[in-house]
Amino acid sequence: MDPPYSILMAMKTFQSICLPLFRSCMLCIVFIGLIASGVMAGDQQNARTILLSAPFASQRANFLHAALGIPRLETAFVLPPETWYARLGTDHTHSEKGPYVEGSYMQREVREGRGVPDSYLGRYHRWIALELTRGIGLRTEVHARAGYAGWDEHNDHFYFFSPEGTPLVEGEYRDVYGIGPTGRDGDLADVVLQSKTELYEVVTPHSRHCVSLAASLKFPLGQANNLVDAGTVDPGLRLLATSTMGQIAVHLNAGVVVPLGEQNLFVEEADVDLDPMIVWGVGLVWLPTSTVACGVQIEGNTSAFSDVPFLKGDPVTVLAGFRKLTDSNFVIEGGMGTGIDTDTACTWSFFFSLGKTF
């Protein structure tokens, strides 16, 4: 005999909400334990300078690229040995393209067999993310990150179709055909491990120049229908360059990310494969005082979705940020950004974070 409906709904709620929250809490406990066990003096002054002059760490969540492991712009400098940096942040990004189409209108047009224009309206929330970075010596640092994220289920719509009229995005048929909500929930997201090693450094009395190599790996631990990852493992490799001259820091990043495995963003019938992406970024940071920084940066990547004409454009975004470093080594920062072309990149984004060195 089948279980009662109330039991099935309780099980679904537990799987979609409680389990991801439990996993996130466990990761937080592990990270905090690592911090507590690794508190050492380190070279705090050098770490303060590196963190103050770094570019601003905002997610690159343009359209469905939010589900892929696209690295953020970062400094080429690594933290001194035995120095820890913990950061807690939140990011929110809104992307839209095409004419606004209300769900009830879409459902009626589809039922009556009439064509409708493709459109996209998506708001991606990385509600909370915990990051931990440690300098381990040998001019190398390691980094781990995990967050809890999700889409705005009742307001989002991904109304674009195959030539045969099939909704392309996994689970979107429920909305398109009026069956009910898509059932997308918040989930464990942005699970990333990274290492960074300095390859070359030159220091003069008034400047410092560095080139580093960074290797990253994003893991797909979210449930498929939640669209917080693509079901692929996303390794990345980048060259990072940073030059500081007086009160100015310039950052350049360039590399590649290669999604590996079968994607689960789009329905199987669509036969969509994800493309490798070239990723890049340029940033300028100004330090008017020894505890304040502000800056602007431009970031972009080639599209991973050449098999989906509606998403083929290469997103490029611009972001401005502000950072404050306190005497007790807390780092407070925030910023806002937008796409250069909002048909391929976000309409708006903002982030806020609080970090601390140990």
Secondary structure, DSSP 8 states (H G I E B T S, - for coil): ----HHHHHHHHHIIIIIHHHHHHHHHHHHHHHHHHHT-----HHHHHHHHHHS--------GGGGGS-------S----TT-EEEEEEEEEEEEEES----HHHHHHHHHTT-----EEEEEEEEEEEEEEEEEEETTEEEEEEEEEEEE-TTT-EEE-B-TTS-B-BTTTHHHHTTS-------EEEEEEEEEEEEEEEEEETTEEEEEEEEEEEEE--S-GGG-SS-SSBEEEEEEEEEEEETTEEEEEEEEEE--BS---SB-GGG------EEEEEEEEEE-SSSSEEEEEEEEEE--S-TTSGGG-S--EEEEEEEEEE-TTSEEEEEEEEEESSTTTS-SEEEEEEEEEE-
